Amino acid sequence: MKNLFFFICLIIVCSCTKQSENQTYTSFKETDTLVTETHSIPPIMLYPTGMFLKDSYLVVFNDKMDTCFQVFDRKNLQYLYSFGVLGGGPEDFKMPMGQIVAQNEKSTFIQDMDALKAISFVKGKPVISVHTLPVQQGVYNGLKMLADSSYVCEAGFEENKEYLFMHADGTSEYKIDYPETEERFGSILARNQAYGRIGTVHPSGERFASFYSYDRRFRIIDKSGKILHDVTLDIAPKEKQIPVEEQDRRIHTLSAYATENHIYTLNLDMKPEEIYAQKGLPSIQVYSWEGEPLAQWFLDRFISSFAVDEDSHTIYGVFAENEKEIYTFNWK
């Protein structure tokens, strides 16, 4: 009986250890090349840096316009109208960000300085409502809305944890250890900058994915701050560890987009000089919410922001330096 007890304890310990281990993958299940379809549009955009799909619309965020959002018909990409005026009114925007904080069937949430603006469409027109964050602070980098009226954002550059979790009751706590100490980089600040992250949240708000920009590694974390999956991609191009010198680092994940069943990332996987010389092209990489790499689709042109329509197998893309075109890519 005593031996049976220790055997059961051993199984439990091994199971817990296995759950917390790093998952390593050496390939994607499939690879393909997607061909662009280019759509010329009127001169109504300027520096497009974000986009999202809502109802029958494609909405593009422009970083250098007084009216920030341009609305297109998602089927034929015909321009319809613009909204989102910069100003001081109740529905105006102060300093909106192109990244999506959260998205559900009703609304898309955009960060606007220290508040959230929820964007929905009623009878074809945008309706904007304001949401106050439970914890007030100066900066909310990488803000995401989680379930149960909670939020998470990146911790400060001098903090020893990756994320600040903010709860509905106004309390907050720092969580998630960095993969390594600051010793190799010389300071906490340098280490934290080397481990910059791009994230996206599941539509339910129950979990989010966090991709390191300069490493082939990402984590899937639940709303309580528990790491569900810690994934390393042993797939070229990959450095053994993040280089200390910034110019030696490869920029991997540039943007991320979440759906119910999948995580999509826009990846460069190139060093800065390779990007400037356009020695390569980006790819869309697809993962399950269990962290498994499913597909890598190589693109035939540069884009900097994207959105995904899984029903029609369509990826929409824009390039910040080209305000005259919107691109679509279809997969099988």
N, C-alpha and C positions, 0 to 999 in steps of 0.2 A: 504493500500500500504506500509505503514511504517512497519507494522508487517511482511509482506511478505519479505521485505528487510532484516530484522533481522533474519528471518527463513532461508533464503538463506545463509546468513553469517554463521549461526550456522552449517548448513550442510557442508560448505566449511571447517570450523575450525575442525569439527569432522572428516572429511575425511582426512585432513592433519595429525591430531593427530594419527588416526588409521594407516596411512601409516608408521609413524615413530616408532610405538610401537614395542616392542620385541615380536617375534613370539615364542611360546612355544609348543613343541611337547612332547608327553609322550610315543611314540612307533614308530617303523618302520612298514611300511605296510606289509612287509614279512620278515621272517627269514629262514635261511637254513644253512646247513653245506656242505662245498665243500671238495671233496676228491682230494688229490694230485696225479698227475702223475709225477714221477721223471725221469729226463733225465740226464744221466751221460755224461759228456763232457771231452775232453782232458785236460791236465794240462796247460791251457793257460790263466787262470784268477787268479787274486790275489786281494782280498778284493773288491768284486763288490759292489758298493754303488749307482748305478743308472742305468736306462735302458729306452729305448724308441723304438717305432716301426716306421719304415719308409719304404714305398713301400713293398717289400716282405721280409724285413729284421727285425730281432731283434738285437738291438745294446746294448751292456752292457758296462758300464763305470767302469773301475777298478782304484781304488785310489792309488795303490802301484806298478804301472807298468810304465815303460818308454814309452811303446806304450799303450795308455789309453783305446782304444775302440776295443772291439771284436765283430765281425759281425757273426750272425747266420742266417740260413734260418728259417723264422718264422713258417713254416709248420712242418718241421721234426727236427728242432734245430740242424742241422748239422753245425759244425763250418766251416766258409768260409775263413776269413782272419782278420787281425788286422790293425788298422790305428791310427793316432793321436800321433805322436812322440813328446816327450818333448824336446824343443830346442829353438833356436833363429831364425829359418827360417820363411818366410812369412806365411806358412801353418802349422808351428809347434805350439804346445801349451806350455804355460808357467806354469800355475797353474789352470787347468780346474776344474769346479765343476760338480758334478753328477746331480744336480737339473736342470730341464728344465726351461729356461727363457720364451720361447714361442715355439709354434709348429703350423705350418700350412701345407697345402697340399704340398708345395715345400720344406720347410726346417725345421730343428729343431735347435733352438738357445741355445747355451751353454755359460755360463759365463766363461771367462778366464781372471782373474784378473780385469783390468779396461777396458776390451773390450769384445765384443761378437763374437763368432765364429758360423757362420751359416753352418750347415752340410746338404748336399743334396746328392743324388745319381744319376749319369749319366752313363748309360750303365753298371750298376752294380758296379761302382767305386765311392768312396766318393769324393765330391768336397767341399772345405772349403773356405769360404769368411769371411773377417773381417769387423765388424761394430763398429764404434766409438760411445760411449755414448754422449748425448748432454751436460751433466753436469759431470765434472771431479771431483772425490773425492777419498779418500783413500779406502773406504770400501763400497760395495754394497750388504749388506745382504738381502736375499730374493728378489733379483732382478726379475722383470717381465716386459716384453715388452707389451705395450698397443697399441691401435689404434692411428692413426695420428702421428706416429713416436715419441710417448711419452713413458715414463717409470715410474715405481714406485719401490721403495725399502724401507726397514724398516728404520725408523729414528734412530738416535743414541740412546744409552742407557741412555743418560742424557737429551734427549728431552722430551717435554710434549705431543707430538703427536706421533701417531703410525707410520705414513708413510710419506716419502718424494716423492712428485710427480715431475717428471722432464719433461719439455716440449721441443719441438723441437727447439724452439728459444733460448735455453740455460738458461731459467728462471726455477725456482723451488719453491715449497711451501710445507710447512708441513701441513698435514691434518689428520683427524680422531682422536677423543678423546678416551682415554682409558675408560674402563667401570667403573673405580673408581679412586679416588685420591691416592696419595702416603701415606696418613696418616697411614693407617693400617700397611704398610710395613716399615715405618720409613724413606724411601728415595725414590726419583724418580728412581734411579738405581735399587733398590730392587723391586719396583713395576713393572718396565718395564721388568725385567728378569722373574718375575712371569707370565707375560702376553706374553711370547714368542709365535711365530706364525709360522704356516706352510701354504703356499698358493699355488694356482694354477690359471692360467689365461685361460679364455675362448678362443677358437681358433680365434675368431674374434678380440680379444683384447679390446672389448667394456666393459668388466667387469672381475673381478677376485674374487675368494673366499679366505677368510682368516680365518683359524681355530686356536683357542687357544690350545696350546699343553697341558696345565694343567687345562682346563675347558671344560665342555660340552657345548660349545658355539662357534658360528662362524658368520661371516658377509659376505655378498655379496656386493661388492662395484663397482660402475661404474668408467669409465676412468677419470671422472672429480673429483672423491673423494666423491661422494654422496653414502651414505649407502642405498642400495636398500632393503636388508633384514638383520635383526639382529635376529639370531635364537638361542634359548636355548633348549637343549635336556634334559628334565626332565626324564632321563632314567638311571637306575642303570648300573654300579656304578657311583655315582655322589656326589661330596661334595657340601655343601650349598654355599661355597665360596672357592676360591683358598687358601690353607693353607699358612701361612707365612713361615713356615719352609720347605725348599726344600725337605727333605727326606719324608715329609708327603704328598707330592703331587702325584697324579696319572698322569701318562703319557698317554694322550689320542691319539691325532693324531700324527703319525710318518711321514707320507708321503701322498701326494695328487696327483691326476691325473685327467685332464679335457678332456671331449669330447664335441661335439656340444650340446648335450642334458643333459649330466649328469656330476656330480662331484663324484669321487671315492676317499675314504680315507682309508689308512691302519691304524688301531687303535689297541693300546695295552690295554688301559683302566685299567692299573695296576700300582701299586706303584713299585719303584725300586727294593725292596727286592723280590717282587713277580715275577718280570721279571727275575732276576738273578736265582731264584729257579725254573723258568719255571712252576709256579703254574697254569698258564693259557696259552691260545693261542690267537693270534691276530684275528681280523676280518676285512673284507672289508665292508665299509659302503657306501651306494649309496644315493645321493641326487639329486633333480632337481635343476635347476638354479633359481627356486623360493624359494629355501631353504627347501623344503619338504623332510623329510627322507623316502626314498623309500624301501630300503632293507638293511639287515645286514646279511652278509655271514660269518659264523665262519669257520676258516681254521683249518686244522689238523696238521699244522706244522708252525714253525717260519719262516717268511721272513722279510726282511728289506727294500726292494725296489720292485716296481711292475710296470707293464704297462698293458693296457687293449685293447683288440681287440673286439669291440662290434659286428662286423659282424659275427665272429665265436663263440661269447660268451665265450671267453678265457681270463683268467688272467695269465700273466707271472710273475714269482717271483724269486728272488734270496735272499740268506741270506749272509750277509757280511762275516761271519765266515766260510762259506763253499764254496770254489771255485771249487768244483768238480761237482756241480749239478745245473741245472735250473729246476724250477717247473712250471707246468701248472695246472690251476684249471678251470673247465668248469661249467657254470651255465645253468639252464634250460631256 
